[in-house]
């Protein structure tokens, strides 16, 4: 790992996919200093609201607010502004919302919160994505690459994609952008409802800057041990870049060719 790389504990984001604030904060307190970065998704945010983000920040934790905003441009812009007030480190918008929506989100972003464009959910394979788009999808990676290019063009700070597309996505983004990969499993682990999964070392070798780990840690008999295994498996990965603002990532010029 290079001198400028973040420690493994900062590159492994634990997903608090639990139904209550009490369970979420109980897990956070149990993991203690072993984890510095947590994802708050739709389930927990719906149950506990902004207060759980505030509670995590009060504990000195970074927050990945994964709401996958997908609505009219004006509505998403207002939501992005409110998300920034929560001091979340990352906030997601869905790239399938279109260029105008993404541009409105980028314009509304103010402060240190980095906007990430969600490309194709890891629960979708080519057949399922084709059913959504109404056309045949031969290669999910092509769709992810296309959406990632649009995310860069409008000035967001990075993308969320599966491990399998991370290398291709890396070829569409400028240095310093975030590539966050969910669907992380250790070898031999169950995939659950995920279709496109990978291991920590596969993710970082492909160019991911952060990985998101949920059930393999949160549902483990001993979450502390499970997280330690994930962090250890991440040690061989490449380091992530220093965090930058969304504006610092938006640079003019053509999109580099996709890594085919």
N, C-alpha and C positions, 0 to 999 in steps of 0.2 A: 504494500500500500504506500502511495506517495506521501510526502510530507504534507501536501495540501489536501489530502483526502480526509474526509470526516471519519470518525471512529465507527466501527460496525454497529454500535448501539444507536447511532444516529441514522444509520442507513436502513435499519429494520423498524418498520412502523407496525405496531400491533393494533389490529382492528377491534375496537370495542363493540362488537356486534352482539350486544346483550340488551335485554328489555327494560332495564331500569338504571337510574342514576346510582342507586345503592350498589348494585352488582358491578357496575362499571368502575366506580371509585374504589370498591373493595379489591378488584383485580389490580388496579393501578397501585394501590398501597401495598399489595402483596408483592408485586414485581419490583417496587422501590426504584433504586437507582439503576437497575438493570435495563430499564427502558426509559427513553427520554421523549419518544415520539408516538402519538396515538392517533388512530383514525376514528372519527365520529361520523357514522353513517346515518342513513335514513331511520333505521329502527330506534337507535338511541336518541337521535335528535328529535324525533316525533314524541318519544316518551318523556324526555327531560328538558328539551329546549335549549336555548343559549346558556342557561345556568351551568350545564355540564361542561361546556367549553370554558366558562369562567373558572370553574372548579379545577380543571386541568391546568389552566394557566397559573392559577394561584399555587399549584404544586410545582411550578417550574417546568411544566411539560409543553412540548410543541404539539400543535393540533393540526391534523389533516381533516378538514371539514369536507366530507365527501357527499355532497348533496346532488351532484349530477344535474345542475340547474338546466332546465329545458322548457322554455316558455317563450312568450313574445319578447322581442329585444328590450322593450322598456321595462317589463317586469323583471327580467333577468338582471338588467343593469341596476335596478333598485336593490335587488337581493344581494348582488355583489357588493354594493356599497355598505349594506348592513353587515355582511360577512367580514368585511375589512374592519369594522368597528369591534368585532369580537377578537381581533388579534390572532386569527387563525393563520398558521404559516402557509398552508395550502388550502385552496378552495376549488372544487371542480364544477365545470360546466360541460354539457354534453355536446360534442362536436356535431352530432346529427341535427342540432338545432339550426345549423346553417351559418353562413358567413356573416349575415347582418346581425344575428344574435351574438355571435362570438365577438364581433367588432364592438358592439355595444357594451359587452362585458368588459372587454379590455379597456375601453374608454372610462368605464366607471371605477376600475380598480385604482385604488389610491393607498399608498402606504406599503408596508412590507409583505402583505399577503400576496402570494404567487398563485395565479390562475393556471389550472391544468385542464386541458381538453381531454375528456374521456372519448375514446375512439369506438371500439367495439367491445362489448361486455365479454368477459372471459367465459361466461356461461353459453355463449353462442358459437356454433361452428358454421361452416360454409352453408350448409343446408338451411339452418335456422335463420341465418342472416339473409339468405336469398328470399326466404318467405317474407321477411320484414320489408325488404327493398323491392320485392315484386319482380325480380330477375335472377338469373342464375349467377351464383358467386363461385368461381373456380378457386380463388385464392383469397382468403380472409386478409392476408398480409397486404395485398394490393389495396384493399379498401382502407385498411389502417394507415398505410402510407399516404393515400390520397387525403384522408382526413387530417393527418399530422401536418402535411404541407399547408393546408388551410389554416390550421391552428397557428403555425409559425407566421404566415402572411399577415394575420390580423394582430399579432403581437402578444399572444399569451405566453406564459412562462414555461410550458412543457406539456407533456402528454401522459395519459394513462393507457397502457396497452399490455398485452400478455407477453410472457417471456419469448414466445415464438416470433413475435414481431419486433422485439426491441432492437435487434441489429439493423433491420431495415429502417426503423424510425430514426435511429441515430444518424442515418445518412441524410435525413430531411431537415435536421435541426442544427442550429448554430452551436458552437461550443458554449458551455455554461447553462444550457437548457436542461430541465429535469425530464427524466424518463422513469416513470413510476410503474412498477409491475406488480399487480395482485396475482392471485391464483398460485401462491407459492406453497410447495409441499416438499418434505424430505423424501428421499427415495423409499419406495414401498408404502408411502402413506396413501390414504383414500383421497380421491379427487372430489368427493361429495357431488355438488351440482355444477362443478366447473368442468368445462370442456377443453380448455386450453391452459394447461398448468406447466410448471417448471420448478426446478430446485433453486435454492439461493445462488449457488455457484454458477449455474447456467444463466441466471438472470444477470449477474454482474459481468460475467464474461461476454455477454451479448451487448452490454452497454447500459444496463439499467443503473440509475443513480440511487434509487431507493426501492425497497420491496415492501409489500404489505402482506402481513401474516395474520390470519384470523383463527379459525377453528383448530389448527394444529397446536396453537398455544392456549387459546381461551377455553377449549374443551378438554385439555390435557388433565390427567390426574394431578400432575405437578406442573403448573404453568411456568414456574421459575426454571425448572430443568428443561422444559420444552423450548423456552426462549433461548436459553444458553446454547442449546443444540443448533438453533437457527442462526444465532450470532456466530458460532464457531464455523458453521457451514458457509458463512458470508465472508470470512476473513480473507479468502483467496480472491475475492472479487476486486474489480477496479474501484478506485475511490470516486466519490461524487464531487462535483465542483462546488465552490463557495456559492452560497445562496445570493441571487441577484434579484432586483426588482423586475416587474414585467417589462417596463420601458427599456431596461438595459438589454433585454433579450430581443426586442424587436429591431431588426437591422434590415436596411434595404438590400436589394440585390436578388438574384435568382436563387431558387431552391436547388440545392445540390441534387444530383441524380440519386434516385432511390437505390439502396443496396439490393441488387437482385442476386 
